[in-house]
């Protein structure tokens, strides 16, 4: 996982030469929990866009926030569940593990 390394100044996303963007979703909200201690960049609900590549998920936030982008490689995602409540928006819930030497 990486924080603030995959966005451009114009609000776009930066991907490696060897990968391409498969899907893009706008109007996404992301929330982090179970982090001790909780850094300021992870507090609250973030709004933005998600970019899906063959190797990872990249979230790019709208506006000026401490978190401008957040990248999650698929091999670090664990216990993912797709939730479809009757009265509410669909969402994905899971755990992202930090890499050794990461945050």
C-alpha positions as a printed Julia matrix, in Angstrom:
103×3 Matrix{Float64}:
   0.0     0.0     0.0
   1.17    3.52   -0.68
  -0.1     6.92    0.36
   0.08   10.01   -1.9
   2.25    8.45   -4.62
  -0.2     7.72   -7.43
  -1.9    11.02   -8.25
  -1.06   13.9   -10.56
  -1.47   17.59   -9.83
  -4.5    17.78  -12.15
  -6.4    15.13  -10.16
  -5.52   12.21  -12.43
  -3.86    8.91  -11.66
  -0.3     7.73  -12.34
   0.19    4.1   -13.42
   3.26    2.13  -14.45
   4.11    1.63  -18.14
   3.32   -2.08  -17.86
  -0.25   -1.67  -16.59
  -3.45   -0.16  -17.89
  -6.67    1.08  -16.3
  -9.44   -1.51  -16.6
 -12.27    0.42  -14.91
 -12.89    3.79  -13.29
 -15.57    4.66  -10.76
 -16.42    8.19   -9.63
 -18.33    9.36   -6.53
 -16.63    6.78   -4.27
 -16.33    7.09   -0.49
 -13.58    5.33    1.47
 -13.33    5.0     5.25
 -10.53    3.52    7.35
 -10.92    1.88   10.76
  -8.97   -0.32   13.17
  -5.74    1.65   12.74
  -3.85    2.37   15.97
  -2.73    5.12   16.21
  -4.89    6.69   13.46
  -2.8     9.12   11.35
  -4.56   12.35   10.32
  -4.5    11.33    6.62
  -6.75    8.32    7.38
  -9.33   10.09    9.58
 -12.87   10.63    8.33
 -14.58    9.65    5.1
 -12.75   10.47    1.88
 -14.55   11.13   -1.41
 -13.07   10.65   -4.85
 -12.52    8.16   -7.68
 -11.25    4.58   -7.87
  -9.1     3.2   -10.69
  -8.82   -0.56  -11.17
  -5.73   -2.04  -12.87
  -4.77   -5.72  -13.28
  -2.52   -5.44  -10.2
  -4.02   -2.9    -7.81
  -6.79   -0.5    -6.78
  -5.96    3.22   -6.69
  -8.13    5.76   -4.86
  -7.69    9.45   -5.79
  -9.49   11.96   -3.55
 -11.29   15.11   -4.63
 -10.31   18.44   -3.15
  -7.47   19.3    -0.83
  -7.04   16.6     1.78
  -4.07   15.07    3.58
  -4.79   11.92    1.56
  -4.54   12.7    -2.14
  -4.18    9.06   -3.25
  -4.11    5.58   -1.73
  -2.93    2.46   -3.57
  -3.78   -1.13   -2.57
  -2.15   -4.05   -4.43
  -4.41   -7.09   -4.71
  -1.96   -9.37   -2.88
  -2.28   -7.19    0.26
  -6.11   -7.28    0.31
  -7.58   -9.84    2.72
 -11.06  -10.86    3.91
 -12.91   -8.9     1.2
 -16.71   -8.99    1.3
 -19.22   -7.41   -1.06
 -22.2    -6.03    0.86
 -25.56   -5.24   -0.75
 -27.87   -3.84    1.92
 -31.57   -3.44    1.1
 -31.7     0.19    2.25
 -28.29    1.61    1.4
 -25.47    1.72   -1.1
 -23.47   -1.36   -2.06
 -19.97   -1.49   -0.62
 -16.84   -3.6    -0.33
 -15.35   -4.29    3.09
 -11.92   -5.78    3.68
  -8.48   -5.53    5.22
  -5.34   -4.04    3.69
  -2.06   -5.19    5.2
   0.95   -2.88    5.14
   4.09   -4.09    3.43
   7.21   -4.61    5.5
   8.76   -1.2     6.08
   5.5     0.51    5.05
   2.97    2.47    7.08
